[in-house]
Amino acid sequence: MGVYFRDLANMDLSHIIPSIQCPVLVMCGNRDPYVSLERTKELSDLFPNSSLALIDGSGHMPMFENWPQYQSAIESFMARVGQSNAQVAHA
């Protein structure tokens, strides 16, 4: 299992990410001890159609540490994506 996680941590897919055209929500806790806010922003910037949600007061597991804000971020993203898709369908 250790080899799997080492390989996963060293995997670089940054050359593929710009080709992903669907809407993407990148989320992180603003107190994540493992993934810096700078790195999360860099990841979000690689996607051509991404949104970034920072979850206040949470670390690496915002879905457990601040569920209300986490849920709200997902719901807001889904509402925006739904509106965008509806506009495209009617164009």
mmCIF file as gemmi writes it, N, C-alpha and C atoms, coordinates in Angstrom:
data_model
loop_
_atom_site.group_PDB
_atom_site.id
_atom_site.type_symbol
_atom_site.label_atom_id
_atom_site.label_alt_id
_atom_site.label_comp_id
_atom_site.label_asym_id
_atom_site.label_entity_id
_atom_site.label_seq_id
_atom_site.pdbx_PDB_ins_code
_atom_site.Cartn_x
_atom_site.Cartn_y
_atom_site.Cartn_z
_atom_site.occupancy
_atom_site.B_iso_or_equiv
_atom_site.pdbx_formal_charge
_atom_site.auth_seq_id
_atom_site.auth_asym_id
_atom_site.pdbx_PDB_model_num
ATOM 1 N N . MET Axp A 1 ? 0.827 -1.189 0 1 0 ? 1 A 1
ATOM 2 C CA . MET Axp A 1 ? 0 0 0 1 0 ? 1 A 1
ATOM 3 C C . MET Axp A 1 ? 0.872 1.254 0 1 0 ? 1 A 1
ATOM 4 N N . GLY Axp A 2 ? 2.01 1.217 0.668 1 0 ? 2 A 1
ATOM 5 C CA . GLY Axp A 2 ? 2.893 2.373 0.718 1 0 ? 2 A 1
ATOM 6 C C . GLY Axp A 2 ? 3.384 2.791 -0.66 1 0 ? 2 A 1
ATOM 7 N N . VAL Axp A 3 ? 3.677 1.809 -1.513 1 0 ? 3 A 1
ATOM 8 C CA . VAL Axp A 3 ? 4.134 2.097 -2.872 1 0 ? 3 A 1
ATOM 9 C C . VAL Axp A 3 ? 3.028 2.805 -3.653 1 0 ? 3 A 1
ATOM 10 N N . TYR Axp A 4 ? 1.793 2.357 -3.478 1 0 ? 4 A 1
ATOM 11 C CA . TYR Axp A 4 ? 0.651 2.979 -4.159 1 0 ? 4 A 1
ATOM 12 C C . TYR Axp A 4 ? 0.567 4.462 -3.815 1 0 ? 4 A 1
ATOM 13 N N . PHE Axp A 5 ? 0.612 4.778 -2.523 1 0 ? 5 A 1
ATOM 14 C CA . PHE Axp A 5 ? 0.493 6.173 -2.109 1 0 ? 5 A 1
ATOM 15 C C . PHE Axp A 5 ? 1.694 7.004 -2.55 1 0 ? 5 A 1
ATOM 16 N N . ARG Axp A 6 ? 2.875 6.413 -2.552 1 0 ? 6 A 1
ATOM 17 C CA . ARG Axp A 6 ? 4.051 7.134 -3.037 1 0 ? 6 A 1
ATOM 18 C C . ARG Axp A 6 ? 3.887 7.455 -4.518 1 0 ? 6 A 1
ATOM 19 N N . ASP Axp A 7 ? 3.482 6.449 -5.294 1 0 ? 7 A 1
ATOM 20 C CA . ASP Axp A 7 ? 3.285 6.666 -6.73 1 0 ? 7 A 1
ATOM 21 C C . ASP Axp A 7 ? 2.172 7.67 -6.995 1 0 ? 7 A 1
ATOM 22 N N . LEU Axp A 8 ? 1.109 7.602 -6.214 1 0 ? 8 A 1
ATOM 23 C CA . LEU Axp A 8 ? 0.001 8.541 -6.368 1 0 ? 8 A 1
ATOM 24 C C . LEU Axp A 8 ? 0.461 9.97 -6.088 1 0 ? 8 A 1
ATOM 25 N N . ALA Axp A 9 ? 1.248 10.141 -5.048 1 0 ? 9 A 1
ATOM 26 C CA . ALA Axp A 9 ? 1.745 11.471 -4.684 1 0 ? 9 A 1
ATOM 27 C C . ALA Axp A 9 ? 2.67 12.041 -5.754 1 0 ? 9 A 1
ATOM 28 N N . ASN Axp A 10 ? 3.367 11.177 -6.466 1 0 ? 10 A 1
ATOM 29 C CA . ASN Axp A 10 ? 4.319 11.626 -7.482 1 0 ? 10 A 1
ATOM 30 C C . ASN Axp A 10 ? 3.723 11.7 -8.887 1 0 ? 10 A 1
ATOM 31 N N . MET Axp A 11 ? 2.459 11.327 -9.03 1 0 ? 11 A 1
ATOM 32 C CA . MET Axp A 11 ? 1.823 11.329 -10.347 1 0 ? 11 A 1
ATOM 33 C C . MET Axp A 11 ? 1.572 12.768 -10.807 1 0 ? 11 A 1
ATOM 34 N N . ASP Axp A 12 ? 1.973 13.069 -12.014 1 0 ? 12 A 1
ATOM 35 C CA . ASP Axp A 12 ? 1.766 14.407 -12.577 1 0 ? 12 A 1
ATOM 36 C C . ASP Axp A 12 ? 0.853 14.3 -13.797 1 0 ? 12 A 1
ATOM 37 N N . LEU Axp A 13 ? -0.365 14.781 -13.648 1 0 ? 13 A 1
ATOM 38 C CA . LEU Axp A 13 ? -1.334 14.766 -14.741 1 0 ? 13 A 1
ATOM 39 C C . LEU Axp A 13 ? -1.618 16.172 -15.257 1 0 ? 13 A 1
ATOM 40 N N . SER Axp A 14 ? -0.746 17.109 -14.926 1 0 ? 14 A 1
ATOM 41 C CA . SER Axp A 14 ? -0.987 18.507 -15.289 1 0 ? 14 A 1
ATOM 42 C C . SER Axp A 14 ? -1.078 18.718 -16.799 1 0 ? 14 A 1
ATOM 43 N N . HIS Axp A 15 ? -0.49 17.852 -17.583 1 0 ? 15 A 1
ATOM 44 C CA . HIS Axp A 15 ? -0.562 17.975 -19.039 1 0 ? 15 A 1
ATOM 45 C C . HIS Axp A 15 ? -1.924 17.542 -19.59 1 0 ? 15 A 1
ATOM 46 N N . ILE Axp A 16 ? -2.678 16.776 -18.829 1 0 ? 16 A 1
ATOM 47 C CA . ILE Axp A 16 ? -3.989 16.292 -19.263 1 0 ? 16 A 1
ATOM 48 C C . ILE Axp A 16 ? -5.109 17.226 -18.807 1 0 ? 16 A 1
ATOM 49 N N . ILE Axp A 17 ? -4.948 17.826 -17.651 1 0 ? 17 A 1
ATOM 50 C CA . ILE Axp A 17 ? -6.017 18.617 -17.033 1 0 ? 17 A 1
ATOM 51 C C . ILE Axp A 17 ? -6.565 19.716 -17.947 1 0 ? 17 A 1
ATOM 52 N N . PRO Axp A 18 ? -5.751 20.465 -18.677 1 0 ? 18 A 1
ATOM 53 C CA . PRO Axp A 18 ? -6.313 21.531 -19.525 1 0 ? 18 A 1
ATOM 54 C C . PRO Axp A 18 ? -7.289 21.035 -20.598 1 0 ? 18 A 1
ATOM 55 N N . SER Axp A 19 ? -7.252 19.749 -20.916 1 0 ? 19 A 1
ATOM 56 C CA . SER Axp A 19 ? -8.169 19.218 -21.93 1 0 ? 19 A 1
ATOM 57 C C . SER Axp A 19 ? -9.543 18.863 -21.353 1 0 ? 19 A 1
ATOM 58 N N . ILE Axp A 20 ? -9.697 18.933 -20.051 1 0 ? 20 A 1
ATOM 59 C CA . ILE Axp A 20 ? -10.976 18.617 -19.412 1 0 ? 20 A 1
ATOM 60 C C . ILE Axp A 20 ? -11.876 19.844 -19.518 1 0 ? 20 A 1
ATOM 61 N N . GLN Axp A 21 ? -12.926 19.722 -20.29 1 0 ? 21 A 1
ATOM 62 C CA . GLN Axp A 21 ? -13.786 20.868 -20.589 1 0 ? 21 A 1
ATOM 63 C C . GLN Axp A 21 ? -15.011 20.983 -19.684 1 0 ? 21 A 1
ATOM 64 N N . CYS Axp A 22 ? -15.356 19.954 -18.962 1 0 ? 22 A 1
ATOM 65 C CA . CYS Axp A 22 ? -16.549 20.013 -18.113 1 0 ? 22 A 1
ATOM 66 C C . CYS Axp A 22 ? -16.289 20.908 -16.895 1 0 ? 22 A 1
ATOM 67 N N . PRO Axp A 23 ? -17.349 21.443 -16.301 1 0 ? 23 A 1
ATOM 68 C CA . PRO Axp A 23 ? -17.172 22.25 -15.088 1 0 ? 23 A 1
ATOM 69 C C . PRO Axp A 23 ? -16.568 21.411 -13.958 1 0 ? 23 A 1
ATOM 70 N N . VAL Axp A 24 ? -15.65 22.012 -13.232 1 0 ? 24 A 1
ATOM 71 C CA . VAL Axp A 24 ? -14.949 21.329 -12.143 1 0 ? 24 A 1
ATOM 72 C C . VAL Axp A 24 ? -14.997 22.215 -10.906 1 0 ? 24 A 1
ATOM 73 N N . LEU Axp A 25 ? -15.317 21.609 -9.78 1 0 ? 25 A 1
ATOM 74 C CA . LEU Axp A 25 ? -15.277 22.314 -8.501 1 0 ? 25 A 1
ATOM 75 C C . LEU Axp A 25 ? -14.082 21.802 -7.717 1 0 ? 25 A 1
ATOM 76 N N . VAL Axp A 26 ? -13.146 22.68 -7.426 1 0 ? 26 A 1
ATOM 77 C CA . VAL Axp A 26 ? -11.981 22.351 -6.607 1 0 ? 26 A 1
ATOM 78 C C . VAL Axp A 26 ? -12.26 22.925 -5.225 1 0 ? 26 A 1
ATOM 79 N N . MET Axp A 27 ? -12.176 22.079 -4.208 1 0 ? 27 A 1
ATOM 80 C CA . MET Axp A 27 ? -12.498 22.51 -2.846 1 0 ? 27 A 1
ATOM 81 C C . MET Axp A 27 ? -11.331 22.211 -1.924 1 0 ? 27 A 1
ATOM 82 N N . CYS Axp A 28 ? -11.16 23.082 -0.934 1 0 ? 28 A 1
ATOM 83 C CA . CYS Axp A 28 ? -10.154 22.807 0.087 1 0 ? 28 A 1
ATOM 84 C C . CYS Axp A 28 ? -10.488 23.587 1.35 1 0 ? 28 A 1
ATOM 85 N N . GLY Axp A 29 ? -9.984 23.072 2.442 1 0 ? 29 A 1
ATOM 86 C CA . GLY Axp A 29 ? -10.1 23.795 3.696 1 0 ? 29 A 1
ATOM 87 C C . GLY Axp A 29 ? -9.021 24.864 3.761 1 0 ? 29 A 1
ATOM 88 N N . ASN Axp A 30 ? -9.344 26.003 4.332 1 0 ? 30 A 1
ATOM 89 C CA . ASN Axp A 30 ? -8.351 27.082 4.382 1 0 ? 30 A 1
ATOM 90 C C . ASN Axp A 30 ? -7.263 26.822 5.43 1 0 ? 30 A 1
ATOM 91 N N . ARG Axp A 31 ? -7.382 25.728 6.162 1 0 ? 31 A 1
ATOM 92 C CA . ARG Axp A 31 ? -6.349 25.348 7.144 1 0 ? 31 A 1
ATOM 93 C C . ARG Axp A 31 ? -5.792 23.949 6.861 1 0 ? 31 A 1
ATOM 94 N N . ASP Axp A 32 ? -5.794 23.559 5.613 1 0 ? 32 A 1
ATOM 95 C CA . ASP Axp A 32 ? -5.316 22.221 5.239 1 0 ? 32 A 1
ATOM 96 C C . ASP Axp A 32 ? -3.817 22.117 5.514 1 0 ? 32 A 1
ATOM 97 N N . PRO Axp A 33 ? -3.402 21.177 6.377 1 0 ? 33 A 1
ATOM 98 C CA . PRO Axp A 33 ? -1.981 21.049 6.685 1 0 ? 33 A 1
ATOM 99 C C . PRO Axp A 33 ? -1.199 20.273 5.621 1 0 ? 33 A 1
ATOM 100 N N . TYR Axp A 34 ? -1.895 19.643 4.681 1 0 ? 34 A 1
ATOM 101 C CA . TYR Axp A 34 ? -1.23 18.789 3.698 1 0 ? 34 A 1
ATOM 102 C C . TYR Axp A 34 ? -1.118 19.42 2.315 1 0 ? 34 A 1
ATOM 103 N N . VAL Axp A 35 ? -2.131 20.179 1.92 1 0 ? 35 A 1
ATOM 104 C CA . VAL Axp A 35 ? -2.141 20.792 0.59 1 0 ? 35 A 1
ATOM 105 C C . VAL Axp A 35 ? -2.286 22.302 0.775 1 0 ? 35 A 1
ATOM 106 N N . SER Axp A 36 ? -1.291 23.039 0.338 1 0 ? 36 A 1
ATOM 107 C CA . SER Axp A 36 ? -1.304 24.491 0.536 1 0 ? 36 A 1
ATOM 108 C C . SER Axp A 36 ? -2.38 25.15 -0.325 1 0 ? 36 A 1
ATOM 109 N N . LEU Axp A 37 ? -2.832 26.295 0.125 1 0 ? 37 A 1
ATOM 110 C CA . LEU Axp A 37 ? -3.801 27.074 -0.636 1 0 ? 37 A 1
ATOM 111 C C . LEU Axp A 37 ? -3.21 27.454 -1.995 1 0 ? 37 A 1
ATOM 112 N N . GLU Axp A 38 ? -1.949 27.783 -2.015 1 0 ? 38 A 1
ATOM 113 C CA . GLU Axp A 38 ? -1.274 28.123 -3.272 1 0 ? 38 A 1
ATOM 114 C C . GLU Axp A 38 ? -1.339 26.955 -4.255 1 0 ? 38 A 1
ATOM 115 N N . ARG Axp A 39 ? -1.059 25.755 -3.781 1 0 ? 39 A 1
ATOM 116 C CA . ARG Axp A 39 ? -1.09 24.56 -4.645 1 0 ? 39 A 1
ATOM 117 C C . ARG Axp A 39 ? -2.51 24.278 -5.126 1 0 ? 39 A 1
ATOM 118 N N . THR Axp A 40 ? -3.489 24.479 -4.254 1 0 ? 40 A 1
ATOM 119 C CA . THR Axp A 40 ? -4.883 24.265 -4.639 1 0 ? 40 A 1
ATOM 120 C C . THR Axp A 40 ? -5.291 25.254 -5.722 1 0 ? 40 A 1
ATOM 121 N N . LYS Axp A 41 ? -4.883 26.506 -5.587 1 0 ? 41 A 1
ATOM 122 C CA . LYS Axp A 41 ? -5.181 27.512 -6.618 1 0 ? 41 A 1
ATOM 123 C C . LYS Axp A 41 ? -4.501 27.157 -7.936 1 0 ? 41 A 1
ATOM 124 N N . GLU Axp A 42 ? -3.274 26.672 -7.866 1 0 ? 42 A 1
ATOM 125 C CA . GLU Axp A 42 ? -2.569 26.251 -9.08 1 0 ? 42 A 1
ATOM 126 C C . GLU Axp A 42 ? -3.336 25.137 -9.784 1 0 ? 42 A 1
ATOM 127 N N . LEU Axp A 43 ? -3.829 24.177 -9.008 1 0 ? 43 A 1
ATOM 128 C CA . LEU Axp A 43 ? -4.607 23.081 -9.574 1 0 ? 43 A 1
ATOM 129 C C . LEU Axp A 43 ? -5.877 23.613 -10.226 1 0 ? 43 A 1
ATOM 130 N N . SER Axp A 44 ? -6.588 24.458 -9.52 1 0 ? 44 A 1
ATOM 131 C CA . SER Axp A 44 ? -7.826 25.023 -10.057 1 0 ? 44 A 1
ATOM 132 C C . SER Axp A 44 ? -7.566 25.784 -11.355 1 0 ? 44 A 1
ATOM 133 N N . ASP Axp A 45 ? -6.474 26.506 -11.414 1 0 ? 45 A 1
ATOM 134 C CA . ASP Axp A 45 ? -6.144 27.297 -12.606 1 0 ? 45 A 1
ATOM 135 C C . ASP Axp A 45 ? -5.835 26.432 -13.831 1 0 ? 45 A 1
ATOM 136 N N . LEU Axp A 46 ? -5.451 25.175 -13.615 1 0 ? 46 A 1
ATOM 137 C CA . LEU Axp A 46 ? -5.161 24.285 -14.741 1 0 ? 46 A 1
ATOM 138 C C . LEU Axp A 46 ? -6.424 23.899 -15.507 1 0 ? 46 A 1
ATOM 139 N N . PHE Axp A 47 ? -7.553 23.831 -14.816 1 0 ? 47 A 1
ATOM 140 C CA . PHE Axp A 47 ? -8.816 23.467 -15.459 1 0 ? 47 A 1
ATOM 141 C C . PHE Axp A 47 ? -9.385 24.691 -16.168 1 0 ? 47 A 1
ATOM 142 N N . PRO Axp A 48 ? -9.772 24.559 -17.425 1 0 ? 48 A 1
ATOM 143 C CA . PRO Axp A 48 ? -10.294 25.721 -18.143 1 0 ? 48 A 1
ATOM 144 C C . PRO Axp A 48 ? -11.656 26.198 -17.647 1 0 ? 48 A 1
ATOM 145 N N . ASN Axp A 49 ? -12.4 25.351 -16.947 1 0 ? 49 A 1
ATOM 146 C CA . ASN Axp A 49 ? -13.751 25.707 -16.519 1 0 ? 49 A 1
ATOM 147 C C . ASN Axp A 49 ? -13.945 25.315 -15.052 1 0 ? 49 A 1
ATOM 148 N N . SER Axp A 50 ? -13.123 25.9 -14.177 1 0 ? 50 A 1
ATOM 149 C CA . SER Axp A 50 ? -13.171 25.492 -12.773 1 0 ? 50 A 1
ATOM 150 C C . SER Axp A 50 ? -13.665 26.604 -11.864 1 0 ? 50 A 1
ATOM 151 N N . SER Axp A 51 ? -14.145 26.182 -10.717 1 0 ? 51 A 1
ATOM 152 C CA . SER Axp A 51 ? -14.492 27.08 -9.614 1 0 ? 51 A 1
ATOM 153 C C . SER Axp A 51 ? -13.717 26.595 -8.403 1 0 ? 51 A 1
ATOM 154 N N . LEU Axp A 52 ? -13.303 27.527 -7.571 1 0 ? 52 A 1
ATOM 155 C CA . LEU Axp A 52 ? -12.559 27.188 -6.361 1 0 ? 52 A 1
ATOM 156 C C . LEU Axp A 52 ? -13.385 27.581 -5.152 1 0 ? 52 A 1
ATOM 157 N N . ALA Axp A 53 ? -13.567 26.642 -4.237 1 0 ? 53 A 1
ATOM 158 C CA . ALA Axp A 53 ? -14.297 26.908 -2.999 1 0 ? 53 A 1
ATOM 159 C C . ALA Axp A 53 ? -13.365 26.66 -1.821 1 0 ? 53 A 1
ATOM 160 N N . LEU Axp A 54 ? -13.162 27.683 -1.012 1 0 ? 54 A 1
ATOM 161 C CA . LEU Axp A 54 ? -12.372 27.558 0.207 1 0 ? 54 A 1
ATOM 162 C C . LEU Axp A 54 ? -13.34 27.401 1.366 1 0 ? 54 A 1
ATOM 163 N N . ILE Axp A 55 ? -13.133 26.372 2.154 1 0 ? 55 A 1
ATOM 164 C CA . ILE Axp A 55 ? -14.022 26.083 3.269 1 0 ? 55 A 1
ATOM 165 C C . ILE Axp A 55 ? -13.371 26.599 4.548 1 0 ? 55 A 1
ATOM 166 N N . ASP Axp A 56 ? -14.006 27.592 5.148 1 0 ? 56 A 1
ATOM 167 C CA . ASP Axp A 56 ? -13.46 28.263 6.331 1 0 ? 56 A 1
ATOM 168 C C . ASP Axp A 56 ? -13.31 27.321 7.525 1 0 ? 56 A 1
ATOM 169 N N . GLY Axp A 57 ? -12.207 27.49 8.217 1 0 ? 57 A 1
ATOM 170 C CA . GLY Axp A 57 ? -11.984 26.803 9.477 1 0 ? 57 A 1
ATOM 171 C C . GLY Axp A 57 ? -11.801 25.308 9.376 1 0 ? 57 A 1
ATOM 172 N N . SER Axp A 58 ? -11.553 24.801 8.184 1 0 ? 58 A 1
ATOM 173 C CA . SER Axp A 58 ? -11.38 23.356 8.062 1 0 ? 58 A 1
ATOM 174 C C . SER Axp A 58 ? -10.013 23.038 7.487 1 0 ? 58 A 1
ATOM 175 N N . GLY Axp A 59 ? -9.601 21.806 7.752 1 0 ? 59 A 1
ATOM 176 C CA . GLY Axp A 59 ? -8.311 21.345 7.283 1 0 ? 59 A 1
ATOM 177 C C . GLY Axp A 59 ? -8.455 20.502 6.03 1 0 ? 59 A 1
ATOM 178 N N . HIS Axp A 60 ? -7.942 19.287 6.091 1 0 ? 60 A 1
ATOM 179 C CA . HIS Axp A 60 ? -7.896 18.411 4.925 1 0 ? 60 A 1
ATOM 180 C C . HIS Axp A 60 ? -9.221 17.689 4.668 1 0 ? 60 A 1
ATOM 181 N N . MET Axp A 61 ? -10.14 17.742 5.604 1 0 ? 61 A 1
ATOM 182 C CA . MET Axp A 61 ? -11.41 17.027 5.453 1 0 ? 61 A 1
ATOM 183 C C . MET Axp A 61 ? -12.59 17.963 5.688 1 0 ? 61 A 1
ATOM 184 N N . PRO Axp A 62 ? -12.771 18.952 4.821 1 0 ? 62 A 1
ATOM 185 C CA . PRO Axp A 62 ? -13.828 19.94 5.05 1 0 ? 62 A 1
ATOM 186 C C . PRO Axp A 62 ? -15.229 19.345 5.073 1 0 ? 62 A 1
ATOM 187 N N . MET Axp A 63 ? -15.416 18.194 4.436 1 0 ? 63 A 1
ATOM 188 C CA . MET Axp A 63 ? -16.737 17.578 4.443 1 0 ? 63 A 1
ATOM 189 C C . MET Axp A 63 ? -17.145 17.124 5.838 1 0 ? 63 A 1
ATOM 190 N N . PHE Axp A 64 ? -16.182 16.937 6.712 1 0 ? 64 A 1
ATOM 191 C CA . PHE Axp A 64 ? -16.467 16.572 8.1 1 0 ? 64 A 1
ATOM 192 C C . PHE Axp A 64 ? -16.32 17.764 9.04 1 0 ? 64 A 1
ATOM 193 N N . GLU Axp A 65 ? -15.436 18.679 8.697 1 0 ? 65 A 1
ATOM 194 C CA . GLU Axp A 65 ? -15.096 19.777 9.593 1 0 ? 65 A 1
ATOM 195 C C . GLU Axp A 65 ? -16.023 20.985 9.473 1 0 ? 65 A 1
ATOM 196 N N . ASN Axp A 66 ? -16.605 21.183 8.311 1 0 ? 66 A 1
ATOM 197 C CA . ASN Axp A 66 ? -17.548 22.291 8.126 1 0 ? 66 A 1
ATOM 198 C C . ASN Axp A 66 ? -18.574 21.879 7.073 1 0 ? 66 A 1
ATOM 199 N N . TRP Axp A 67 ? -19.379 20.889 7.435 1 0 ? 67 A 1
ATOM 200 C CA . TRP Axp A 67 ? -20.36 20.344 6.499 1 0 ? 67 A 1
ATOM 201 C C . TRP Axp A 67 ? -21.292 21.408 5.916 1 0 ? 67 A 1
ATOM 202 N N . PRO Axp A 68 ? -21.842 22.325 6.704 1 0 ? 68 A 1
ATOM 203 C CA . PRO Axp A 68 ? -22.774 23.296 6.112 1 0 ? 68 A 1
ATOM 204 C C . PRO Axp A 68 ? -22.153 24.116 4.974 1 0 ? 68 A 1
ATOM 205 N N . GLN Axp A 69 ? -20.937 24.589 5.163 1 0 ? 69 A 1
ATOM 206 C CA . GLN Axp A 69 ? -20.303 25.387 4.108 1 0 ? 69 A 1
ATOM 207 C C . GLN Axp A 69 ? -19.904 24.505 2.927 1 0 ? 69 A 1
ATOM 208 N N . TYR Axp A 70 ? -19.46 23.306 3.211 1 0 ? 70 A 1
ATOM 209 C CA . TYR Axp A 70 ? -19.102 22.35 2.159 1 0 ? 70 A 1
ATOM 210 C C . TYR Axp A 70 ? -20.318 22.054 1.281 1 0 ? 70 A 1
ATOM 211 N N . GLN Axp A 71 ? -21.434 21.756 1.926 1 0 ? 71 A 1
ATOM 212 C CA . GLN Axp A 71 ? -22.672 21.462 1.207 1 0 ? 71 A 1
ATOM 213 C C . GLN Axp A 71 ? -23.133 22.68 0.403 1 0 ? 71 A 1
ATOM 214 N N . SER Axp A 72 ? -23.051 23.846 0.999 1 0 ? 72 A 1
ATOM 215 C CA . SER Axp A 72 ? -23.458 25.074 0.32 1 0 ? 72 A 1
ATOM 216 C C . SER Axp A 72 ? -22.612 25.327 -0.932 1 0 ? 72 A 1
ATOM 217 N N . ALA Axp A 73 ? -21.319 25.069 -0.837 1 0 ? 73 A 1
ATOM 218 C CA . ALA Axp A 73 ? -20.432 25.264 -1.991 1 0 ? 73 A 1
ATOM 219 C C . ALA Axp A 73 ? -20.82 24.328 -3.135 1 0 ? 73 A 1
ATOM 220 N N . ILE Axp A 74 ? -21.133 23.089 -2.802 1 0 ? 74 A 1
ATOM 221 C CA . ILE Axp A 74 ? -21.539 22.128 -3.831 1 0 ? 74 A 1
ATOM 222 C C . ILE Axp A 74 ? -22.872 22.541 -4.448 1 0 ? 74 A 1
ATOM 223 N N . GLU Axp A 75 ? -23.818 22.928 -3.607 1 0 ? 75 A 1
ATOM 224 C CA . GLU Axp A 75 ? -25.129 23.334 -4.117 1 0 ? 75 A 1
ATOM 225 C C . GLU Axp A 75 ? -25.026 24.572 -5.01 1 0 ? 75 A 1
ATOM 226 N N . SER Axp A 76 ? -24.214 25.536 -4.626 1 0 ? 76 A 1
ATOM 227 C CA . SER Axp A 76 ? -24.024 26.742 -5.445 1 0 ? 76 A 1
ATOM 228 C C . SER Axp A 76 ? -23.391 26.395 -6.788 1 0 ? 76 A 1
ATOM 229 N N . PHE Axp A 77 ? -22.391 25.536 -6.746 1 0 ? 77 A 1
ATOM 230 C CA . PHE Axp A 77 ? -21.728 25.101 -7.975 1 0 ? 77 A 1
ATOM 231 C C . PHE Axp A 77 ? -22.712 24.386 -8.894 1 0 ? 77 A 1
ATOM 232 N N . MET Axp A 78 ? -23.485 23.477 -8.334 1 0 ? 78 A 1
ATOM 233 C CA . MET Axp A 78 ? -24.454 22.731 -9.137 1 0 ? 78 A 1
ATOM 234 C C . MET Axp A 78 ? -25.507 23.658 -9.737 1 0 ? 78 A 1
ATOM 235 N N . ALA Axp A 79 ? -25.926 24.658 -8.995 1 0 ? 79 A 1
ATOM 236 C CA . ALA Axp A 79 ? -26.908 25.614 -9.519 1 0 ? 79 A 1
ATOM 237 C C . ALA Axp A 79 ? -26.314 26.396 -10.691 1 0 ? 79 A 1
ATOM 238 N N . ARG Axp A 80 ? -25.049 26.839 -10.557 1 0 ? 80 A 1
ATOM 239 C CA . ARG Axp A 80 ? -24.393 27.574 -11.651 1 0 ? 80 A 1
ATOM 240 C C . ARG Axp A 80 ? -24.206 26.687 -12.874 1 0 ? 80 A 1
ATOM 241 N N . VAL Axp A 81 ? -23.787 25.454 -12.642 1 0 ? 81 A 1
ATOM 242 C CA . VAL Axp A 81 ? -23.575 24.521 -13.751 1 0 ? 81 A 1
ATOM 243 C C . VAL Axp A 81 ? -24.901 24.23 -14.441 1 0 ? 81 A 1
ATOM 244 N N . GLY Axp A 82 ? -25.95 24.049 -13.66 1 0 ? 82 A 1
ATOM 245 C CA . GLY Axp A 82 ? -27.269 23.8 -14.236 1 0 ? 82 A 1
ATOM 246 C C . GLY Axp A 82 ? -27.746 24.961 -15.078 1 0 ? 82 A 1
ATOM 247 N N . GLN Axp A 83 ? -27.522 26.178 -14.612 1 0 ? 83 A 1
ATOM 248 C CA . GLN Axp A 83 ? -27.91 27.366 -15.383 1 0 ? 83 A 1
ATOM 249 C C . GLN Axp A 83 ? -27.103 27.454 -16.674 1 0 ? 83 A 1
ATOM 250 N N . SER Axp A 84 ? -25.812 27.187 -16.591 1 0 ? 84 A 1
ATOM 251 C CA . SER Axp A 84 ? -24.959 27.242 -17.779 1 0 ? 84 A 1
ATOM 252 C C . SER Axp A 84 ? -25.406 26.214 -18.805 1 0 ? 84 A 1
ATOM 253 N N . ASN Axp A 85 ? -25.687 24.998 -18.347 1 0 ? 85 A 1
ATOM 254 C CA . ASN Axp A 85 ? -26.117 23.947 -19.267 1 0 ? 85 A 1
ATOM 255 C C . ASN Axp A 85 ? -27.475 24.269 -19.873 1 0 ? 85 A 1
ATOM 256 N N . ALA Axp A 86 ? -28.366 24.871 -19.105 1 0 ? 86 A 1
ATOM 257 C CA . ALA Axp A 86 ? -29.682 25.242 -19.625 1 0 ? 86 A 1
ATOM 258 C C . ALA Axp A 86 ? -29.539 26.319 -20.696 1 0 ? 86 A 1
ATOM 259 N N . GLN Axp A 87 ? -28.627 27.26 -20.49 1 0 ? 87 A 1
ATOM 260 C CA . GLN Axp A 87 ? -28.411 28.32 -21.476 1 0 ? 87 A 1
ATOM 261 C C . GLN Axp A 87 ? -27.838 27.751 -22.766 1 0 ? 87 A 1
ATOM 262 N N . VAL Axp A 88 ? -26.922 26.807 -22.651 1 0 ? 88 A 1
ATOM 263 C CA . VAL Axp A 88 ? -26.33 26.181 -23.835 1 0 ? 88 A 1
ATOM 264 C C . VAL Axp A 88 ? -27.396 25.395 -24.589 1 0 ? 88 A 1
ATOM 265 N N . ALA Axp A 89 ? -28.259 24.678 -23.864 1 0 ? 89 A 1
ATOM 266 C CA . ALA Axp A 89 ? -29.291 23.859 -24.501 1 0 ? 89 A 1
ATOM 267 C C . ALA Axp A 89 ? -30.298 24.71 -25.267 1 0 ? 89 A 1
ATOM 268 N N . HIS Axp A 90 ? -30.537 25.928 -24.803 1 0 ? 90 A 1
ATOM 269 C CA . HIS Axp A 90 ? -31.513 26.796 -25.451 1 0 ? 90 A 1
ATOM 270 C C . HIS Axp A 90 ? -30.896 27.696 -26.524 1 0 ? 90 A 1
ATOM 271 N N . ALA Axp A 91 ? -29.603 27.643 -26.672 1 0 ? 91 A 1
ATOM 272 C CA . ALA Axp A 91 ? -28.929 28.52 -27.652 1 0 ? 91 A 1
ATOM 273 C C . ALA Axp A 91 ? -29.092 28.002 -29.066 1 0 ? 91 A 1
